Amino acid sequence: MTDQLNYETDAAAPVDTAGELDLRYRDASLPVAERVEILLSQMTLEEKAGLFFQTMIAAGEDGTLSQGDDMFGLPATDEYVGRRLMNHFNVLQTPPTAELIAEWHNRLQEAAAATRLGIPVTVSTDPRHSYTDNPLSGMLAGSFSVWPETMGLAAVGDEALVERFGDIARQEYTAVGIRVALHPQIDLATEPRWSRALQTFGEDPELAGRMGAAYIRGFQGAELGHDSVATMTKHFPGGGPQKDGEDPHFAHGREQVYPGGEFETHLKPFEAAFEAGTSQIMPYYGMPVGTEYEEVGFGFNKSVITGLLRERYGFDGIVCTDWGLINDAAIFGQPFPARAWGVEHLTPRERMKKVIDAGVDQFGGEADPAMLVDLVNSGEITEERLDISARRLLREKFVLGLFEQPYVDVERASRVVGSAEFVAAGEAAQRAAITLLVNREQTDASGAARPTLPLARGLRLYVEGIAPEIAAEYGQVVATPAEADVAILRLQAPFEERPTVFENFFHSGSLDYTAEQIAHVREVAAAVPTVVDVFLDRPAILTPFVGDLAALTANWGASPRALLDVLVGDAAPKGRMPFDLPSSMAAVEANRSDVPFDTADPLFRFGHGLSYSA
């Protein structure tokens, strides 16, 4: 059992009772390249195929191995590890404490140790340090420190802060055994309606490149090693210019369009990521339309993966597809077709071959090694081609030190994850990222004019979107605007309801508030000086009521206390707009989706942000 292991010394070594294995691949004194060849030469075709699949895995609430997950249709862990011989997994929901996550991880490594070669598991995750609760693009922070979303880090614009975040996240991830970050997302948010913009660094190529490189340095260090978390930077060659802002998780969003001819502009952040040494790359689902490249999804696209990524940029790291390109699935009990854009007519076997032929190393969100084995046995893919990718996948396991130290120290995990220092750093970043957009003067009781913010403590507060018990720490909460000295309203950016549960995790469609929402804000603002704070996961159209407000702030993931600390002046707003905020949906619809800063007459421009007077 897990508690019988010495986590400082034990490794997941196979038991070679027959004396048939050359175990020198476990000798850390040998060069990594030599260890890779020693291990690869002993792998069966089935064991090689298992390397090629990285899919979701569940963890028991009590730290035990999963017996399956009905919501996402996942089999038991024993099926994945023992029978399909897989050893790369993207962990979804985790147990509630760091100790239990660490215990689950160690049990998973024990299962891997029981296989013939004892190849340790590489555990990956989507973002876990912010407020996004989207099962396939971000996770709740749980016991980890809580930070603003990536867009909030871009609003602060401080490379040192981003690198510090990456280093803290690295320490928390490695403490529980997570060794690959399925991020950063360095696409350019040039189409305002796109639902994935929140996880980017905004619209400016230079800012996205600087922030992305700092993020990678924080997670990986100066070079990848035993203490690193490898970054899977995404979504090559840039997933921002979606037709009508729809997302290519879904068929109606499959097209990426370049009406401004700016394909090359979207490559610039990736050039900075290559310079920073990102270990892995994820291509996006989208298919380019009207370019020199084949009109198929990027994961199938040899002209992009081999021609652009491998040959032009010389990238020899791991390339893993986005999740679910091969087989149809069900999520929340509803059908979810494979994102095989441009190759929908191909069978799953034909799609798998096309991905391999494109130059990809790993299938994200897929778990069908038997199909890959059959493609080799039938002569459609050579085993030598598999060996090229297998070398990359094994190399990273050796470089990360997983063979030397696959297990984690459960007690240490409890000390590191969510430590007071890390929590405080995340909370400070939440406050810093808040962006002050409007701060109009008010006349006080003496007749003097002063800015609305910062507010005095102890005022009568009418609040919406903030728990009254939290607001009561800063003032006297009242029931109506008429009773208040000031109103504070927290709003979400608008989005359209979509037909399936899963699609509603991706906020899409119009950026306009409804007439009822606008009327309500204006009614409150007519009764009392009103401060509005908007969670800009999408660039909401604020024009209809901005002129009625006493003050306006934007956030990209901030707790109520973080916001109120800024509003009362205990902390200063330091954010600056990481994109142009459009003034109307007409401007959004006229925007060329691949061109930065192409919305006419924005309400607030990139870089806008006010400060409190000294």
Backbone hydrogen bonds, N-H to C=O, Kabsch-Sander energy under -0.5 kcal/mol:
donor,donor_aa,acceptor,acceptor_aa,energy
4,Q,1,M,-1.6
5,L,2,T,-1.8
7,Y,5,L,-0.9
9,T,6,N,-1.1
10,D,6,N,-3.0
13,A,11,A,-2.3
16,D,14,P,-0.9
17,T,15,V,-1.3
19,G,16,D,-1.1
23,L,21,L,-1.0
25,Y,22,D,-0.7
26,R,23,L,-2.2
27,D,24,R,-2.0
28,A,26,R,-0.9
30,L,27,D,-1.6
35,R,31,P,-2.2
36,V,32,V,-2.6
37,E,33,A,-1.8
38,I,34,E,-2.3
39,L,35,R,-2.3
40,L,36,V,-3.1
41,S,37,E,-2.2
42,Q,39,L,-1.4
43,M,40,L,-1.3
48,K,44,T,-2.3
49,A,45,L,-2.6
50,G,46,E,-1.7
51,L,47,E,-0.8
51,L,48,K,-1.2
52,F,48,K,-0.6
52,F,49,A,-1.3
53,F,50,G,-1.0
54,Q,52,F,-0.5
54,Q,363,F,-2.4
55,T,88,H,-1.1
57,I,90,N,-2.2
59,A,93,Q,-0.8
60,G,64,T,-2.6
63,G,60,G,-2.1
66,S,58,A,-0.7
69,D,74,L,-2.4
73,G,69,D,-0.6
74,L,69,D,-2.6
77,T,66,S,-2.2
79,E,76,A,-0.6
80,Y,76,A,-1.5
81,V,77,T,-2.7
82,G,78,D,-1.8
83,R,78,D,-0.9
83,R,79,E,-0.8
84,R,79,E,-2.1
86,M,80,Y,-2.3
87,N,50,G,-0.7
88,H,53,F,-0.5
89,F,122,T,-2.4
90,N,55,T,-2.8
91,V,89,F,-0.7
91,V,124,S,-2.3
92,L,57,I,-2.3
101,I,97,T,-2.0
102,A,98,A,-2.7
103,E,99,E,-2.3
104,W,100,L,-2.5
105,H,101,I,-2.6
106,N,102,A,-2.4
107,R,103,E,-2.1
108,L,104,W,-2.2
109,Q,105,H,-2.3
110,E,106,N,-2.1
111,A,107,R,-2.0
112,A,108,L,-1.8
113,A,109,Q,-2.4
114,A,110,E,-1.1
115,T,112,A,-1.7
122,T,87,N,-2.4
123,V,121,V,-0.6
123,V,177,G,-0.5
124,S,89,F,-3.2
125,T,180,V,-1.5
130,S,139,M,-0.6
137,S,134,N,-1.2
138,G,134,N,-2.7
139,M,127,P,-3.3
141,A,130,S,-0.6
144,F,141,A,-2.3
147,W,129,H,-4.1
147,W,145,S,-0.5
149,E,556,W,-3.3
151,M,198,L,-1.8
152,G,149,E,-1.0
153,L,149,E,-1.6
154,A,150,T,-2.1
155,A,151,M,-1.7
156,V,152,G,-1.6
157,G,153,L,-2.2
158,D,153,L,-0.5
159,E,157,G,-0.7
162,V,158,D,-2.1
163,E,159,E,-2.7
164,R,160,A,-2.2
165,F,161,L,-2.7
166,G,162,V,-2.6
167,D,163,E,-2.2
168,I,164,R,-2.4
169,A,165,F,-3.0
170,R,166,G,-2.3
171,Q,167,D,-2.1
172,E,168,I,-2.3
173,Y,169,A,-3.1
174,T,170,R,-2.8
175,A,171,Q,-1.5
176,V,172,E,-0.9
176,V,173,Y,-1.1
177,G,173,Y,-0.6
177,G,174,T,-0.8
178,I,173,Y,-2.4
179,R,123,V,-2.5
179,R,177,G,-0.5
180,V,123,V,-1.5
181,A,230,A,-3.3
182,L,125,T,-2.9
182,L,180,V,-0.6
183,H,181,A,-1.6
185,Q,199,Q,-0.6
186,I,184,P,-0.7
186,I,234,K,-2.9
189,A,187,D,-0.5
189,A,202,G,-2.4
190,T,188,L,-2.1
194,W,191,E,-2.0
195,S,245,G,-0.6
197,A,194,W,-1.1
199,Q,196,R,-1.1
200,T,197,A,-2.4
201,F,187,D,-0.5
203,E,578,P,-2.1
204,D,578,P,-0.5
208,A,204,D,-2.6
209,G,205,P,-2.1
210,R,206,E,-2.3
211,M,207,L,-2.8
212,G,208,A,-2.4
213,A,209,G,-2.2
214,A,210,R,-2.0
215,Y,211,M,-2.3
216,I,212,G,-2.2
217,R,213,A,-2.4
218,G,214,A,-2.1
219,F,215,Y,-1.8
220,Q,216,I,-3.1
221,G,217,R,-2.2
228,S,225,G,-1.7
229,V,219,F,-2.1
230,A,179,R,-2.6
232,M,181,A,-2.8
232,M,183,H,-0.8
233,T,231,T,-0.9
233,T,280,Q,-1.9
234,K,184,P,-2.4
235,H,282,M,-0.7
236,F,282,M,-1.8
238,G,235,H,-3.1
242,Q,240,G,-2.5
243,K,255,E,-2.4
245,G,242,Q,-2.2
246,E,243,K,-1.8
250,F,247,D,-1.8
253,G,250,F,-2.4
254,R,251,A,-1.5
256,Q,287,M,-2.8
257,V,241,P,-2.1
257,V,255,E,-0.5
258,Y,289,V,-0.6
261,G,258,Y,-1.7
266,H,262,E,-1.1
266,H,263,F,-0.7
267,L,264,E,-1.4
268,K,264,E,-0.6
268,K,265,T,-1.1
270,F,267,L,-0.5
271,E,267,L,-1.7
272,A,268,K,-1.4
273,A,269,P,-1.7
274,F,270,F,-2.6
275,E,271,E,-1.8
276,A,272,A,-1.7
277,G,273,A,-0.6
277,G,274,F,-1.0
278,T,273,A,-2.1
280,Q,231,T,-2.2
281,I,318,I,-2.3
282,M,233,T,-2.6
284,Y,236,F,-1.7
287,M,254,R,-2.7
289,V,256,Q,-2.4
296,V,294,E,-2.0
297,G,341,W,-2.9
298,F,286,G,-2.0
299,G,284,Y,-0.7
300,F,297,G,-2.0
301,N,298,F,-1.1
302,K,300,F,-1.0
304,V,301,N,-0.8
305,I,301,N,-3.1
306,T,302,K,-1.4
307,G,302,K,-2.2
308,L,303,S,-0.6
309,L,304,V,-2.8
310,R,305,I,-2.1
311,E,306,T,-2.5
312,R,307,G,-1.5
313,Y,308,L,-1.6
315,F,309,L,-2.0
318,I,279,S,-1.5
320,C,281,I,-2.2
320,C,318,I,-0.5
321,T,362,Q,-2.4
324,G,364,G,-2.5
325,L,364,G,-0.5
329,A,336,F,-2.1
331,I,334,Q,-2.5
332,F,71,M,-1.8
333,G,71,M,-0.6
334,Q,331,I,-1.9
336,F,329,A,-3.1
339,R,324,G,-2.4
340,A,338,A,-1.8
341,W,339,R,-1.0
343,V,340,A,-1.8
346,L,343,V,-1.8
351,R,347,T,-2.7
352,M,348,P,-2.5
353,K,349,R,-2.2
354,K,350,E,-2.1
355,V,351,R,-2.2
356,I,352,M,-2.1
357,D,353,K,-2.9
358,A,354,K,-1.6
359,G,355,V,-0.7
359,G,356,I,-1.3
360,V,355,V,-1.6
361,D,319,V,-2.4
362,Q,319,V,-1.6
363,F,52,F,-3.5
364,G,362,Q,-0.7
365,G,54,Q,-3.0
366,E,54,Q,-0.6
366,E,363,F,-0.8
371,M,368,D,-1.0
372,L,368,D,-1.1
373,V,369,P,-2.5
374,D,370,A,-2.2
375,L,371,M,-1.8
376,V,372,L,-1.7
377,N,373,V,-2.8
378,S,374,D,-2.0
379,G,376,V,-1.6
380,E,375,L,-1.7
381,I,375,L,-1.5
386,L,382,T,-1.4
387,D,383,E,-2.2
388,I,384,E,-1.3
389,S,385,R,-1.2
390,A,386,L,-2.9
391,R,387,D,-2.3
392,R,388,I,-1.1
393,L,389,S,-2.4
394,L,390,A,-2.8
395,R,391,R,-2.7
396,E,392,R,-1.8
397,K,393,L,-1.2
398,F,394,L,-2.2
399,V,395,R,-2.9
400,L,396,E,-2.5
401,G,398,F,-1.4
402,L,397,K,-2.1
405,Q,401,G,-2.5
410,V,408,V,-0.7
413,A,409,D,-2.2
414,S,410,V,-1.5
415,R,411,E,-1.0
415,R,412,R,-0.7
416,V,412,R,-2.3
417,V,413,A,-2.2
419,S,416,V,-1.6
423,V,419,S,-2.8
424,A,420,A,-2.3
425,A,421,E,-1.9
426,G,422,F,-2.2
427,E,423,V,-2.4
428,A,424,A,-2.3
429,A,425,A,-1.9
430,Q,426,G,-2.1
431,R,427,E,-2.0
432,A,428,A,-2.5
433,A,429,A,-2.1
434,I,430,Q,-0.7
434,I,431,R,-0.9
435,T,554,A,-2.6
436,L,434,I,-0.5
436,L,610,L,-0.5
437,L,435,T,-0.7
437,L,552,L,-2.6
438,V,552,L,-1.7
440,R,550,A,-2.6
442,Q,450,R,-3.5
444,D,442,Q,-0.6
444,D,448,A,-3.1
447,G,444,D,-2.0
450,R,442,Q,-2.6
452,T,440,R,-2.2
455,L,567,L,-3.5
458,G,474,Y,-2.3
459,L,456,A,-0.8
461,L,459,L,-0.6
461,L,476,Q,-3.1
462,Y,486,V,-2.0
463,V,461,L,-0.5
464,E,488,I,-2.1
470,I,467,A,-1.1
471,A,467,A,-2.2
472,A,468,P,-2.1
473,E,470,I,-1.7
474,Y,471,A,-2.1
475,G,471,A,-1.1
476,Q,459,L,-2.5
477,V,475,G,-0.7
478,V,461,L,-2.9
483,E,480,T,-0.9
484,A,481,P,-1.3
485,D,460,R,-2.6
486,V,460,R,-1.7
487,A,529,P,-2.4
488,I,462,Y,-2.8
489,L,531,V,-2.8
490,R,464,E,-2.3
491,L,489,L,-0.6
491,L,533,D,-3.0
493,A,535,F,-1.2
496,E,508,S,-2.9
504,N,500,T,-1.2
505,F,502,F,-1.8
506,F,503,E,-1.6
507,H,505,F,-0.8
508,S,496,E,-0.5
508,S,506,F,-0.5
518,I,514,T,-2.4
519,A,515,A,-2.5
520,H,516,E,-2.1
521,V,517,Q,-2.1
522,R,518,I,-2.3
523,E,519,A,-2.2
524,V,520,H,-2.3
525,A,521,V,-2.5
526,A,522,R,-1.6
527,A,523,E,-0.9
527,A,524,V,-0.8
528,V,524,V,-1.6
531,V,487,A,-3.3
532,V,530,T,-0.5
532,V,551,A,-2.1
533,D,489,L,-2.8
534,V,553,T,-2.2
535,F,491,L,-2.6
536,L,534,V,-1.1
536,L,555,N,-2.0
537,D,535,F,-1.6
540,A,538,R,-2.1
541,I,511,L,-2.3
542,L,540,A,-1.0
545,F,542,L,-1.5
546,V,542,L,-1.6
547,G,543,T,-0.6
548,D,545,F,-1.6
549,L,546,V,-1.1
550,A,530,T,-2.2
551,A,530,T,-1.6
552,L,438,V,-2.1
553,T,532,V,-2.6
554,A,435,T,-2.2
555,N,534,V,-2.4
563,L,559,S,-2.2
564,L,560,P,-2.7
565,D,561,R,-2.7
566,V,562,A,-1.3
567,L,563,L,-2.5
568,V,564,L,-2.1
569,G,566,V,-1.2
570,D,565,D,-2.0
571,A,565,D,-1.4
574,K,432,A,-1.4
575,G,434,I,-1.9
576,R,155,A,-1.5
577,M,608,H,-2.6
581,L,604,F,-3.2
583,S,600,A,-0.5
588,V,584,S,-1.5
589,E,585,M,-2.7
590,A,586,A,-1.5
591,N,587,A,-0.8
591,N,588,V,-0.8
593,S,591,N,-0.7
595,V,592,R,-2.1
598,D,595,V,-0.7
603,L,581,L,-2.2
604,F,581,L,-1.2
607,G,577,M,-2.9
608,H,605,R,-2.4
610,L,436,L,-3.2
